[in-house]
Structure formats: C-alpha cells, structure tokens
Amino acid sequence: ELGNADEASRWNERAMELGPRDPATLYNSACLFALLGDADRCFECFDRAVEHGFANVQWLEHDPDLDGVRNDPRYHALLTHMNPGLPAG
C-alpha cells in the first residue's frame, strides 16, 4: 500500500522463514501476493494457510487486500472449501 513492494517482499520472505506453517503468516503472505498482482502465489499461500488451520471465512470475505483476486475462480473455490454451505461461484 505504501508503494515499497521490494521491502514488503523482503519482510515477507523473512516471516516465511520464521513461520512457514503459521496460518497467520501464510494468510498475510497471500494478501501481499494479492496486492502485488501475483494470484498464483496468493492462492498457493491460501491453500497452505487453510491446510495449517486458517478458518476465518468472514475475514477472508471482507479483507480489502483481496479485492484484486475476488473475481478469480480460485477465490470462490477457496470460500466454498472453507464453508461448504456457501453457494458455488
């Protein structure tokens, strides 16, 4: 958001080194990649975050950092996977 993608990426790499299985770290990494326009890496991190216990669907639905990936079919698939009662798409 501040326009310093290189520094954000360096801090993210360090956080991932320290907590590669931490759901909050993985979620924040997914948000960073969404903001950077890297949807593939974003959803890789989301898949790992859910695998390691991230379950806050409401946060995922309302986080403005994810606005850039909301139209990606993987976003809706992720929501449906986390909350099977949601309608698809």
C-alpha positions as protocol buffer text, in pm:
chain_id: "A"
residue {
  index: 1
  type: GLU
  ca { x: 0 y: 0 z: 0 }
}
residue {
  index: 2
  type: LEU
  ca { x: 292 y: 233 z: 62 }
}
residue {
  index: 3
  type: GLY
  ca { x: 449 y: 153 z: -272 }
}
residue {
  index: 4
  type: ASN
  ca { x: 751 y: -33 z: -142 }
}
residue {
  index: 5
  type: ALA
  ca { x: 696 y: -379 z: -286 }
}
residue {
  index: 6
  type: ASP
  ca { x: 1063 y: -479 z: -261 }
}
residue {
  index: 7
  type: GLU
  ca { x: 1082 y: -410 z: 111 }
}
residue {
  index: 8
  type: ALA
  ca { x: 746 y: -579 z: 173 }
}
residue {
  index: 9
  type: SER
  ca { x: 867 y: -884 z: -17 }
}
residue {
  index: 10
  type: ARG
  ca { x: 1189 y: -899 z: 188 }
}
residue {
  index: 11
  type: TRP
  ca { x: 994 y: -882 z: 515 }
}
residue {
  index: 12
  type: ASN
  ca { x: 756 y: -1146 z: 386 }
}
residue {
  index: 13
  type: GLU
  ca { x: 1043 y: -1380 z: 298 }
}
residue {
  index: 14
  type: ARG
  ca { x: 1180 y: -1340 z: 650 }
}
residue {
  index: 15
  type: ALA
  ca { x: 841 y: -1406 z: 808 }
}
residue {
  index: 16
  type: MET
  ca { x: 801 y: -1720 z: 596 }
}
residue {
  index: 17
  type: GLU
  ca { x: 1144 y: -1841 z: 709 }
}
residue {
  index: 18
  type: LEU
  ca { x: 1042 y: -1797 z: 1073 }
}
residue {
  index: 19
  type: GLY
  ca { x: 690 y: -1938 z: 1046 }
}
residue {
  index: 20
  type: PRO
  ca { x: 644 y: -2142 z: 728 }
}
residue {
  index: 21
  type: ARG
  ca { x: 346 y: -2329 z: 877 }
}
residue {
  index: 22
  type: ASP
  ca { x: 190 y: -2043 z: 1072 }
}
residue {
  index: 23
  type: PRO
  ca { x: -162 y: -1980 z: 937 }
}
residue {
  index: 24
  type: ALA
  ca { x: -146 y: -1605 z: 1007 }
}
residue {
  index: 25
  type: THR
  ca { x: 189 y: -1571 z: 831 }
}
residue {
  index: 26
  type: LEU
  ca { x: 60 y: -1767 z: 533 }
}
residue {
  index: 27
  type: TYR
  ca { x: -258 y: -1557 z: 523 }
}
residue {
  index: 28
  type: ASN
  ca { x: -58 y: -1234 z: 531 }
}
residue {
  index: 29
  type: SER
  ca { x: 170 y: -1366 z: 257 }
}
residue {
  index: 30
  type: ALA
  ca { x: -136 y: -1444 z: 46 }
}
residue {
  index: 31
  type: CYS
  ca { x: -255 y: -1087 z: 99 }
}
residue {
  index: 32
  type: LEU
  ca { x: 82 y: -948 z: -5 }
}
residue {
  index: 33
  type: PHE
  ca { x: 82 y: -1154 z: -324 }
}
residue {
  index: 34
  type: ALA
  ca { x: -275 y: -1042 z: -397 }
}
residue {
  index: 35
  type: LEU
  ca { x: -167 y: -679 z: -360 }
}
residue {
  index: 36
  type: LEU
  ca { x: 135 y: -742 z: -584 }
}
residue {
  index: 37
  type: GLY
  ca { x: -87 y: -899 z: -851 }
}
residue {
  index: 38
  type: ASP
  ca { x: 58 y: -1249 z: -816 }
}
residue {
  index: 39
  type: ALA
  ca { x: -260 y: -1455 z: -791 }
}
residue {
  index: 40
  type: ASP
  ca { x: -83 y: -1790 z: -832 }
}
residue {
  index: 41
  type: ARG
  ca { x: 140 y: -1735 z: -529 }
}
residue {
  index: 42
  type: CYS
  ca { x: -154 y: -1581 z: -341 }
}
residue {
  index: 43
  type: PHE
  ca { x: -360 y: -1898 z: -374 }
}
residue {
  index: 44
  type: GLU
  ca { x: -63 y: -2123 z: -300 }
}
residue {
  index: 45
  type: CYS
  ca { x: -31 y: -1941 z: 33 }
}
residue {
  index: 46
  type: PHE
  ca { x: -405 y: -1960 z: 97 }
}
residue {
  index: 47
  type: ASP
  ca { x: -406 y: -2334 z: 35 }
}
residue {
  index: 48
  type: ARG
  ca { x: -122 y: -2376 z: 283 }
}
residue {
  index: 49
  type: ALA
  ca { x: -287 y: -2142 z: 536 }
}
residue {
  index: 50
  type: VAL
  ca { x: -607 y: -2350 z: 530 }
}
residue {
  index: 51
  type: GLU
  ca { x: -404 y: -2671 z: 547 }
}
residue {
  index: 52
  type: HIS
  ca { x: -239 y: -2540 z: 865 }
}
residue {
  index: 53
  type: GLY
  ca { x: -558 y: -2423 z: 1033 }
}
residue {
  index: 54
  type: PHE
  ca { x: -672 y: -2090 z: 891 }
}
residue {
  index: 55
  type: ALA
  ca { x: -1053 y: -2095 z: 908 }
}
residue {
  index: 56
  type: ASN
  ca { x: -1177 y: -1734 z: 931 }
}
residue {
  index: 57
  type: VAL
  ca { x: -1408 y: -1715 z: 630 }
}
residue {
  index: 58
  type: GLN
  ca { x: -1556 y: -1383 z: 740 }
}
residue {
  index: 59
  type: TRP
  ca { x: -1212 y: -1218 z: 743 }
}
residue {
  index: 60
  type: LEU
  ca { x: -1136 y: -1360 z: 401 }
}
residue {
  index: 61
  type: GLU
  ca { x: -1465 y: -1228 z: 264 }
}
residue {
  index: 62
  type: HIS
  ca { x: -1411 y: -872 z: 385 }
}
residue {
  index: 63
  type: ASP
  ca { x: -1035 y: -812 z: 368 }
}
residue {
  index: 64
  type: PRO
  ca { x: -976 y: -529 z: 118 }
}
residue {
  index: 65
  type: ASP
  ca { x: -628 y: -664 z: 44 }
}
residue {
  index: 66
  type: LEU
  ca { x: -800 y: -939 z: -154 }
}
residue {
  index: 67
  type: ASP
  ca { x: -1005 y: -715 z: -383 }
}
residue {
  index: 68
  type: GLY
  ca { x: -769 y: -793 z: -670 }
}
residue {
  index: 69
  type: VAL
  ca { x: -839 y: -1169 z: -657 }
}
residue {
  index: 70
  type: ARG
  ca { x: -1209 y: -1179 z: -576 }
}
residue {
  index: 71
  type: ASN
  ca { x: -1302 y: -1243 z: -940 }
}
residue {
  index: 72
  type: ASP
  ca { x: -1059 y: -1533 z: -966 }
}
residue {
  index: 73
  type: PRO
  ca { x: -1245 y: -1868 z: -962 }
}
residue {
  index: 74
  type: ARG
  ca { x: -992 y: -1994 z: -707 }
}
residue {
  index: 75
  type: TYR
  ca { x: -1119 y: -1735 z: -458 }
}
residue {
  index: 76
  type: HIS
  ca { x: -1471 y: -1873 z: -477 }
}
residue {
  index: 77
  type: ALA
  ca { x: -1341 y: -2229 z: -465 }
}
residue {
  index: 78
  type: LEU
  ca { x: -1146 y: -2142 z: -151 }
}
residue {
  index: 79
  type: LEU
  ca { x: -1453 y: -1993 z: 16 }
}
residue {
  index: 80
  type: THR
  ca { x: -1662 y: -2296 z: -78 }
}
residue {
  index: 81
  type: HIS
  ca { x: -1392 y: -2532 z: 51 }
}
residue {
  index: 82
  type: MET
  ca { x: -1375 y: -2346 z: 382 }
}
residue {
  index: 83
  type: ASN
  ca { x: -1755 y: -2319 z: 414 }
}
residue {
  index: 84
  type: PRO
  ca { x: -1926 y: -2596 z: 217 }
}
residue {
  index: 85
  type: GLY
  ca { x: -2268 y: -2439 z: 285 }
}
residue {
  index: 86
  type: LEU
  ca { x: -2189 y: -2142 z: 58 }
}
residue {
  index: 87
  type: PRO
  ca { x: -2335 y: -2145 z: -292 }
}
residue {
  index: 88
  type: ALA
  ca { x: -2073 y: -2207 z: -561 }
}
residue {
  index: 89
  type: GLY
  ca { x: -1944 y: -1916 z: -768 }
}
